[in-house]
Amino acid sequence: MTIPRALLLVILGCFCFCSSVLAARELNDDLSMMARHESWMVQYGRVYKDAAEKAQRFEIFKANARFIESFNAEGRKFSLGINQFADISNDEFKATKTNKGFIPNKVKVSTGFKYENMSIDALPTMVDWRTKGAVTPVKDQGQCEGIVKLSTGNLISLSEQELVDCDVKGEDQGCEGGLMDDAFKFIIKNGGLTKESSYPYSAADGKCKSGSTSAATIKSYEDVPTNDEGGLMKAVASQPVSVAVDGGDMTFQFYSGGVMTGSCGTDLDHGIAAIGYGTTSDGTKYWLLKNSWGTSWGENGFLRMEKDIADKKGMCGLAMEPSYPTA
């Protein structure tokens, strides 16, 4: 059967019209995305070396924005958002923001666990150490500041740069990352850490400035029993605790708010601080965590992750390697 010429012209015309509409829509979307990218560059002070790099970064920005929009359309308990990492790929993010020196599942000598005999039923239903003045503002930091506050009544912002520059033996390698327990060992051997104001953060490896005056120290540290969220709850009810998580996927990269739920890896590569726990109005239990990527990430630099999940390792492996300093 032959198609009449007039009908064929109508079909071709409709096809061309639809193609033009789609092309116009894609152009408008790209123009809108370019405007978003330009606005984002101003917000975060991003400057590229040339037009080629800008074009490359725009394509990554666009892909990340589309991923975020698609994820948020699924209606989960948490959302993602454009942040300071929006123009880097997930591979670049992993290479620069996660701990390349972290070696999980080491054979450990038992350190003891002073909260072992606490009753879970006797613990408060909600804890937030920020309300008790035991959490410094969000920044890149070690996790000894909370115990100093609890021991002395003074909250001191300690120098993480001293750790970066001076704790470089064994598996700890400055900006390449290291292990939290090894950092505690260094602080004990070093006689403490100096103040942030005396040894400010530079976001790069530097030469160790020996002889810095110690502002605070710790006597020892303990490990929370492995894969035991109940034990972690006992510890967090008593003080802030260092935990390691798998922080390398795109949901972690662009976390914006809510309680992180669902599937998550357990290849530990990032250290953060557990500073509380609670339950949302819909009954979702969560851990309250402090990150070190600035206040434009997450909930003003903080994160909530689902608590008491079926996997004993915890959400993103947070129950695998928790530890805390002791005064």
C-alpha positions in Angstrom: 0.0 0.0 0.0 1.4 3.4 -0.9 1.0 6.4 1.3 -0.6 9.4 -0.3 1.8 12.2 -1.0 -0.3 14.7 1.0 -0.3 12.4 4.1 3.4 11.7 3.7 4.1 15.5 3.8 1.9 15.8 6.9 3.8 13.0 8.6 7.2 14.5 7.6 6.1 17.9 8.8 5.0 16.5 12.2 8.3 14.7 12.5 10.3 17.8 11.7 8.1 19.9 14.1 8.6 17.4 16.9 12.3 17.3 16.3 12.5 21.0 16.4 10.5 21.2 19.6 12.9 18.6 21.2 15.9 20.4 20.0 14.6 23.7 21.3 13.8 22.1 24.7 17.3 20.6 24.9 18.8 24.0 24.0 16.7 25.7 26.7 17.7 23.0 29.2 21.4 23.5 28.4 21.0 27.3 28.6 19.3 26.9 32.0 22.0 24.5 33.2 24.7 26.9 32.0 23.1 29.7 34.0 23.1 27.4 37.1 26.7 26.5 36.5 27.7 30.2 36.2 25.8 31.0 39.4 27.4 28.0 41.2 30.9 29.2 40.1 30.2 32.6 41.7 28.9 31.0 44.9 31.9 28.8 45.3 34.5 31.1 43.8 35.4 28.6 41.1 37.7 29.8 38.3 38.9 27.7 35.4 42.1 28.0 33.6 40.6 28.2 30.1 37.4 27.6 28.0 38.3 23.9 27.5 38.4 23.2 31.2 35.2 25.2 31.8 33.4 23.1 29.1 34.7 19.9 30.6 33.6 20.9 34.1 30.2 22.1 32.8 29.5 18.6 31.3 30.3 17.0 34.7 28.2 19.6 36.5 25.3 18.9 34.1 25.6 15.1 34.6 25.8 15.5 38.4 22.7 17.8 38.4 20.7 15.3 36.3 21.7 12.5 38.7 20.6 14.6 41.7 17.3 15.5 40.1 16.6 11.8 39.2 17.5 10.6 42.7 15.3 13.2 44.4 12.3 12.3 42.2 12.3 8.8 43.8 10.9 10.2 47.0 13.4 8.7 49.5 13.9 9.6 53.2 16.9 11.8 52.3 17.7 14.2 49.5 20.8 15.2 47.5 21.8 18.7 46.4 24.2 20.7 44.4 27.2 21.5 46.6 30.9 22.4 46.3 31.6 19.0 44.7 29.2 19.5 41.8 31.9 20.0 39.0 34.0 16.9 39.8 33.3 13.3 38.9 32.8 10.7 41.5 36.2 9.2 40.7 37.8 12.6 41.4 35.7 12.9 44.6 37.0 9.6 45.9 40.6 10.5 45.0 40.5 13.8 46.9 38.0 13.5 49.7 38.2 9.9 51.0 41.0 8.4 53.0 43.5 6.6 50.8 45.5 5.4 53.8 42.6 3.8 55.7 43.2 0.0 56.1 40.1 -1.5 57.7 39.8 -4.9 59.5 43.2 -4.8 61.1 43.9 -7.4 63.8 43.5 -5.4 66.9 44.6 -5.9 70.5 41.6 -5.5 72.8 41.6 -2.1 74.4 38.8 -2.7 76.8 35.4 -1.0 76.6 34.4 0.9 79.7 30.8 1.3 78.7 30.3 -2.5 78.3 28.1 -2.9 81.4 25.8 0.0 80.7 22.1 -0.9 80.1 20.7 0.0 76.7 17.3 0.5 78.4 18.8 3.1 80.7 20.2 5.3 77.9 18.5 8.5 76.8 16.3 8.1 73.7 18.0 11.1 72.1 21.5 12.5 72.3 23.0 15.6 70.6 26.4 16.6 72.0 26.1 19.9 70.2 23.5 21.0 72.8 26.0 20.2 75.5 28.8 22.3 74.1 31.0 19.4 73.3 31.2 19.9 69.5 33.3 22.5 67.7 32.2 24.2 64.5 32.4 22.0 61.4 35.9 21.8 59.9 38.6 19.3 59.1 39.6 18.0 62.5 40.7 15.3 64.9 38.1 13.9 67.3 39.7 14.6 70.7 37.9 17.9 71.3 34.7 16.4 72.8 36.6 14.5 75.6 38.6 17.6 76.5 35.3 19.5 77.0 33.9 16.7 79.1 37.1 16.4 81.2 37.9 20.1 81.7 34.8 22.0 80.9 36.6 23.9 78.1 35.9 23.3 74.4 39.1 23.8 72.5 39.5 23.8 68.8 42.5 21.6 68.2 45.0 21.6 65.3 44.3 18.9 62.7 47.2 20.3 60.7 49.6 19.2 63.4 48.3 15.7 62.8 48.7 16.1 59.0 52.3 17.4 59.3 53.6 15.3 62.2 51.8 12.0 62.3 53.4 10.6 59.1 55.0 7.3 60.3 53.7 3.9 59.7 50.3 3.8 58.0 49.4 7.5 58.6 50.5 9.6 55.7 49.4 13.2 56.2 46.9 14.3 53.5 47.0 10.7 52.1 45.0 9.7 55.2 45.5 7.2 58.0 43.9 5.4 60.9 42.0 6.9 63.7 43.5 4.7 66.4 47.0 5.6 65.1 46.1 9.3 65.4 45.1 8.7 69.0 48.5 6.9 69.6 50.3 9.9 68.1 48.5 12.4 70.3 49.4 10.4 73.4 53.0 10.1 72.4 53.2 13.7 71.3 51.9 14.9 74.7 48.7 16.3 73.1 47.8 18.7 70.3 48.2 22.5 70.1 45.3 24.9 69.4 43.9 25.4 65.9 44.8 29.1 66.1 48.4 28.3 66.8 48.8 25.8 64.0 46.1 26.6 61.4 44.9 24.2 58.8 46.4 24.6 55.3 44.8 21.6 53.4 48.2 20.4 52.4 51.1 18.4 53.7 53.7 20.6 55.5 56.8 20.4 57.6 56.2 19.4 61.2 56.6 22.3 63.5 58.1 20.6 66.5 57.9 22.2 69.9 54.3 23.4 69.6 52.7 24.0 73.0 50.1 21.4 73.8 46.6 22.7 74.5 45.0 19.4 75.4 45.9 15.7 75.6 44.4 12.3 76.1 45.5 9.4 78.3 44.4 6.6 76.1 41.7 5.4 73.7 39.3 2.4 73.4 37.6 0.6 70.5 33.9 0.0 70.5 33.2 -3.7 70.0 33.1 -4.4 66.2 29.8 -4.6 64.4 27.7 -3.7 67.5 25.4 -0.7 67.2 24.2 -1.3 70.7 27.8 -0.8 72.0 28.2 2.2 69.8 25.0 3.6 71.3 26.4 3.2 74.8 29.6 5.0 73.8 27.8 7.9 72.0 25.5 8.4 74.9 28.6 9.0 77.0 30.8 11.0 74.6 31.5 11.8 70.9 33.0 8.8 69.1 35.1 8.5 65.9 33.6 6.2 63.3 34.8 5.1 59.8 32.4 4.9 56.9 32.3 4.2 53.2 32.0 7.8 52.1 32.8 7.4 48.4 29.6 7.0 46.5 27.5 9.7 44.9 24.8 9.8 47.5 27.5 10.7 50.1 29.1 13.2 47.7 25.8 15.1 47.3 24.0 14.4 50.6 21.9 17.3 51.4 19.5 16.4 54.2 17.2 13.8 55.8 18.1 10.3 57.1 20.4 8.4 54.8 18.8 5.0 54.2 19.1 2.1 51.6 22.1 0.3 50.3 25.5 1.5 51.1 29.0 0.1 50.7 31.3 -0.9 53.6 34.7 -0.2 52.1 35.8 2.1 54.9 37.5 5.2 53.6 36.4 8.2 55.6 36.5 9.2 59.3 33.7 11.2 60.9 32.4 11.8 64.4 29.2 10.2 65.9 27.9 13.0 68.1 24.4 11.7 68.8 21.3 9.7 67.8 17.6 10.0 67.8 14.3 9.1 66.0 12.4 11.1 63.4 8.6 11.8 63.6 8.0 8.8 61.3 9.9 6.4 63.6 13.2 6.2 61.7 16.1 5.8 64.0 19.2 7.7 63.1 22.8 8.4 64.0 23.9 12.1 64.1 27.3 12.5 62.6 29.7 15.5 62.1 31.6 15.6 58.8 34.6 17.7 57.9 33.7 19.0 54.4 32.4 22.4 55.5 28.9 23.8 56.2 27.8 23.8 52.6 27.7 20.0 52.6 24.8 18.1 54.2 22.8 19.6 57.0 25.2 22.5 57.7 28.1 20.1 57.7 26.2 17.3 59.6 24.7 14.0 58.5 22.0 11.6 59.7 22.3 7.9 58.9 19.8 5.2 59.6 20.5 3.4 63.0 20.0 -0.3 64.0 19.8 -1.7 60.4 19.8 -5.4 59.7 23.4 -5.4 58.6 25.5 -5.7 61.7 28.2 -3.5 60.1 25.8 -0.6 60.3 24.9 2.0 57.6 28.0 2.5 55.3 30.0 0.3 57.8 29.8 2.8 60.7 29.8 0.0 63.3 32.9 -1.7 62.0 35.7 0.5 63.4 34.4 3.0 66.1 36.9 4.3 68.7 37.1 7.1 71.2 39.7 8.8 73.3 39.8 8.7 77.1 40.8 11.4 79.4 
